[in-house]
Amino acid sequence: MKFKEKLKESLKGIIPTDLLDKLPSGYSVIGDIAVFRHLNPKVDAYKKMIGKHLILIDSKVKIVVEQVDTISSYRKPVIKHIAGEKRTTTIHKEFNTIFNIDLEMITFSPGNKNERNHLVQTVSDNEVICDMFACIGNLSLPIAVNKPSVRIYGVEWNQIAFDFLKQNIEANKVDDRYFPIYGDNRKSTPKNFATRVLMGYFDIDYNQFKCALEAIQIQGWIHYHSILPRDNLEQPLETVEQARNESGHKIEIKEIRQIKKYSPRLYHICSDIFVEKC
Ligand SMILES: C[S@@+](CC[C@H](N)C(=O)[O-])C[C@H]1O[C@@H](n2cnc3c(N)ncnc32)[C@H](O)[C@@H]1O
């Protein structure tokens, strides 16, 4: 039975019948914490009840929260407690990788799971990767764990995310191959060393794209994330077009992949860009 049907069954006679159809149809799970996004305001008064029943229905879940927003360039989530213990720290496991995380401090998108898998499948042996928006290792730690010959340099400027990144590098025993760099990626991204650059952020500026180009040693891939209208996913990326004219690199967008629906009209996409020094 689907989650919504189970929840309706469980809450029949407890909440007004006309609200049963307004119950959420899904949630994401990070570690042992269930996260609701976009709860229908009509069920506001019954959130605690919904949370308690979710914990009864799904034995993995110990805590239920609602993520109401994500703010600032640190992408800090705004979290409201709904049910269960009052903590926001948890340990999430995915693709053999351990992520220690505090959901109140750090963004971790379950919707990027396919992208994490795609990267593990795509990266070749002995590559050297630069993750310019490393956070706690969201995109790059699974590569380090599952590809033992790959080296990774992860840049992060939020001290809290950086501390979790270091903790997760230790927890996954990849400290001989994953090198965390604290600072603004516009100043701290090393040059001429990488075969692949991950740019998992939605407001990439021209300087950052130039740093990604400069990070590539001879030739390689840049995975450039953005949010675009679903009816115009091929729309040119301004930073990339500017670099094509000014940088002296050969820049080819080989594929545009849909990562997830971001809102009814917008998609999170990743452009796979092959670059070569001329
Ligand atoms: C939205 S998170 C994304 C994490 C991961 N890349 C992903 O795609 O799932 C973006 C991370 O980039 C970091 N960040 C943003 N601007 C940065 C900059 N100029 N230098 C270094 N880190 C930056 C933020 O602090 C945050 O931890």
The ligand as an SDF file (V2000), in Angstrom:
LIG
                    3D

 27 29  0  0  0  0  0  0  0  0999 V2000
   23.8260   23.5150   -2.1700 C   0  0  0  0  0  0  0  0  0  0  0  0
   25.2490   22.9160   -1.3520 S   0  0  0  0  0  0  0  0  0  0  0  0
   25.4810   21.6200   -2.4930 C   0  0  0  0  0  0  0  0  0  0  0  0
   26.2690   20.4890   -2.0520 C   0  0  0  0  0  0  0  0  0  0  0  0
   26.6320   19.4980   -3.1590 C   0  0  0  0  0  0  0  0  0  0  0  0
   27.5750   20.1220   -4.0870 N   0  0  0  0  0  0  0  0  0  0  0  0
   25.4010   18.9900   -3.9160 C   0  0  0  0  0  0  0  0  0  0  0  0
   25.2490   19.3570   -5.0850 O   0  0  0  0  0  0  0  0  0  0  0  0
   24.6160   18.2080   -3.3610 O   0  0  0  0  0  0  0  0  0  0  0  0
   26.4230   24.1320   -1.8220 C   0  0  0  0  0  0  0  0  0  0  0  0
   27.6530   24.1790   -0.9240 C   0  0  0  0  0  0  0  0  0  0  0  0
   28.5870   25.0590   -1.5520 O   0  0  0  0  0  0  0  0  0  0  0  0
   29.1560   25.9110   -0.5700 C   0  0  0  0  0  0  0  0  0  0  0  0
   29.6000   27.1420   -1.2600 N   0  0  0  0  0  0  0  0  0  0  0  0
   28.8190   28.1040   -1.8360 C   0  0  0  0  0  0  0  0  0  0  0  0
   29.5940   29.0740   -2.3690 N   0  0  0  0  0  0  0  0  0  0  0  0
   30.8940   28.7110   -2.1420 C   0  0  0  0  0  0  0  0  0  0  0  0
   32.1430   29.3050   -2.4430 C   0  0  0  0  0  0  0  0  0  0  0  0
   32.2150   30.4770   -3.0900 N   0  0  0  0  0  0  0  0  0  0  0  0
   33.2760   28.6610   -2.0630 N   0  0  0  0  0  0  0  0  0  0  0  0
   33.2220   27.4610   -1.4120 C   0  0  0  0  0  0  0  0  0  0  0  0
   32.0550   26.8570   -1.0600 N   0  0  0  0  0  0  0  0  0  0  0  0
   30.8950   27.4670   -1.4320 C   0  0  0  0  0  0  0  0  0  0  0  0
   28.0260   26.1550    0.4290 C   0  0  0  0  0  0  0  0  0  0  0  0
   28.5400   26.5490    1.6890 O   0  0  0  0  0  0  0  0  0  0  0  0
   27.3450   24.7670    0.4500 C   0  0  0  0  0  0  0  0  0  0  0  0
   27.9030   23.9390    1.4450 O   0  0  0  0  0  0  0  0  0  0  0  0
  1  2  1  0
  2  3  1  0
  2 10  1  0
  3  4  1  0
  4  5  1  0
  5  6  1  0
  5  7  1  0
  7  8  2  0
  7  9  1  0
 10 11  1  0
 11 12  1  0
 11 26  1  0
 12 13  1  0
 13 14  1  0
 13 24  1  0
 14 15  1  0
 14 23  1  0
 15 16  2  0
 16 17  1  0
 17 18  1  0
 17 23  2  0
 18 19  1  0
 18 20  2  0
 20 21  1  0
 21 22  2  0
 22 23  1  0
 24 25  1  0
 24 26  1  0
 26 27  1  0
M  CHG  2   2   1   9  -1
M  END
$$$$
